[in-house]
Amino acid sequence: MTAAGTGARGFGSTADYVASDGLAEAVNAAVALERPLLVKGEPGTGKTELARQVAQSLGLPIVEWVVKSTTRAQQGLYEYDAVSRLRDSQLGDARVSDVSNYIRRGKLWQAFAAETRTVLLIDEIDKADIEFPNDLLQELDRMEFHVYETGETIRARHRPVIVITSNNEKELPDAFLRRCFFHYIRFPDAEMLRAIVEVHHPGLRQDLTEAALEVFFGLRETPGLKKKPSTSELLDWLRLLAAADLPAGALRPTEGPQGAGAGLPPLYGALLKNEQDIATVERLAALARMRR
């Protein structure tokens, strides 16, 4: 499937990003349908970077809206600074006669008003209040919104390519989901991880890569982990291993200098991010030794 308005080629893997066939199809389908692309997956699987790579691949500028727990949907449209206007009126500032001086454009407004088509990233939408997605339904559907303070209606000059990411921390409303094209980024298998490693660390020793992947997948399969190591953490770990010029054998917990006998690989702080998970790996390694 090709992407309407983006040329015959559409989106695919780039020099800096490995996209599965399913992910590439999802991007191109969302662009063709002019629907927001909702991307879910584990943290660290490249959801945010996907939007940037889509923008780069299609030759479009990107507007990024990073959602936090305190973010309100209205902030994506605009914010009216009534406090500053009141203060300026008390000071006799002439600007108070024009209310537009106190309107601050949000990320949606920036994308709607752009001279060319843009990619709009709404990142980690599930961090906000449950009503946040519903509050954006009409604006994302109609590509317009009303500014009550000035009486104007802002319409998108060019319909943006919208990428919405979620870490699946909370369910999104059905009405919102109906308006999106959905794709779940599955955790990469060993073959895809090799391709990702080659993109980010070209020329890395093959024996080091294979040993690292073995240890990495072993950690991910450890029962009881609160946070499994992600792709981005694997890449950080490999960069540290390459800088330390460690032999492949040192990565195996029973042979490595930092975790010898403890089940922990060297530089494990790049992979395990809390003390409970470290203790879990150590405990399971000790039990395995007792059974031998």
Residue pairs with C-beta under 8 A, 6 or more apart in sequence:
1 10
1 25
1 28
1 29
1 32
2 8
2 9
2 10
2 28
2 32
3 10
3 11
3 27
3 28
3 31
3 32
3 58
4 31
4 32
4 34
5 31
5 117
6 31
6 58
7 58
10 24
10 27
10 28
10 31
11 19
11 24
11 27
11 28
11 31
11 53
11 54
11 57
11 58
12 19
12 24
12 57
13 19
13 24
14 53
14 56
14 57
15 199
16 53
16 56
16 199
17 46
17 49
17 50
17 53
17 199
18 188
18 192
18 195
18 196
18 199
19 27
19 50
19 53
20 185
20 186
20 192
22 183
23 50
23 183
23 185
26 37
26 39
26 181
26 182
26 183
27 37
27 50
27 54
27 183
29 181
30 36
30 37
30 161
30 162
30 180
30 181
31 37
31 58
31 161
33 181
34 159
35 162
35 179
35 180
35 181
36 122
36 140
36 162
36 163
36 164
36 179
36 180
36 181
37 161
37 162
37 163
37 164
37 180
37 181
37 182
37 183
38 164
38 165
38 166
38 172
38 177
38 180
38 181
38 182
38 183
39 47
39 50
39 163
39 164
39 165
39 166
39 183
39 184
39 185
40 47
40 165
40 166
40 167
40 168
40 182
40 183
40 184
40 185
41 47
41 167
41 168
41 184
41 185
41 186
41 187
42 167
42 185
42 187
42 228
42 230
43 167
43 230
44 230
44 231
44 232
44 233
45 185
45 187
45 188
45 230
45 231
46 185
46 231
46 232
47 123
47 165
47 166
47 185
48 121
48 123
48 165
50 163
50 165
50 185
51 62
51 64
51 119
51 121
51 123
51 163
51 165
52 62
52 121
54 60
54 119
54 161
54 163
55 61
55 62
55 118
55 119
55 161
58 119
58 161
60 116
60 117
60 118
60 119
60 161
61 114
61 116
61 118
61 119
62 118
62 119
62 120
62 121
63 107
63 110
63 111
63 114
63 118
63 119
63 120
63 121
63 160
64 107
64 121
64 123
65 76
65 106
65 107
65 108
65 120
65 121
65 122
65 123
66 123
66 124
67 122
67 123
67 124
67 125
67 127
67 128
67 132
68 127
68 128
69 127
69 128
69 129
71 127
71 128
71 132
72 128
72 129
72 132
72 135
73 128
73 131
73 132
73 135
73 136
74 106
74 135
75 106
76 106
76 107
76 108
76 109
76 122
76 136
76 139
77 106
77 108
77 109
77 139
77 145
77 147
77 154
78 103
78 104
78 105
78 106
78 109
78 147
79 103
79 104
79 106
80 99
80 102
80 103
80 104
80 149
81 102
81 103
81 104
82 102
84 102
85 96
85 99
85 101
85 102
88 95
88 96
89 96
95 101
99 149
99 150
100 150
102 149
103 147
103 149
103 150
105 113
107 120
107 122
108 120
108 136
108 139
108 145
109 145
109 154
111 118
111 120
111 156
111 160
112 143
112 144
112 154
112 155
112 156
112 157
112 160
113 154
113 157
114 157
114 158
114 160
115 157
116 158
117 158
117 159
117 160
117 161
118 158
118 160
118 161
119 160
119 161
119 162
119 163
120 160
120 161
120 162
120 163
121 163
121 164
121 165
122 162
122 163
122 164
122 165
123 165
124 165
124 166
124 167
125 132
125 133
125 164
125 165
125 166
125 172
126 166
126 167
126 168
126 169
126 170
126 172
127 167
127 169
130 170
130 173
133 172
133 173
133 176
134 173
134 175
134 176
136 176
137 175
137 176
137 179
138 145
139 145
140 162
140 179
141 179
143 155
143 156
143 159
144 153
144 154
144 155
144 156
145 153
145 154
146 152
146 153
146 154
147 153
147 154
164 180
166 172
187 220
187 231
188 196
188 231
190 213
190 217
193 213
193 216
193 231
193 234
194 209
194 213
196 231
196 235
197 204
197 209
197 213
197 234
197 235
197 238
198 204
200 235
200 238
201 235
201 238
201 239
201 242
204 238
204 242
205 242
205 248
207 248
208 238
208 241
208 242
208 246
208 248
208 251
209 238
210 248
211 248
211 249
211 251
211 252
212 234
212 237
212 238
212 241
212 251
213 234
214 251
214 252
215 251
215 252
215 253
215 265
216 229
216 234
216 237
216 271
219 225
219 228
219 229
219 265
219 271
219 272
219 281
220 228
220 229
222 277
222 280
222 281
222 284
223 284
224 280
224 284
225 277
225 280
225 281
226 274
226 276
226 277
227 272
227 273
227 274
227 277
229 237
229 271
229 272
233 270
233 271
233 273
234 271
236 270
237 267
237 270
237 271
240 267
240 270
241 251
241 266
241 267
244 266
244 267
246 266
249 255
250 256
250 257
250 266
251 265
251 266
252 265
253 259
253 260
253 261
253 262
253 263
253 264
253 265
253 285
254 260
254 261
256 264
256 265
256 266
257 266
258 264
258 265
258 266
258 267
258 268
259 265
259 266
259 268
261 285
261 289
262 281
262 282
262 285
262 286
263 281
263 282
263 284
263 285
263 286
263 288
264 272
264 278
264 281
264 282
264 285
265 271
268 278
268 281
272 278
272 281
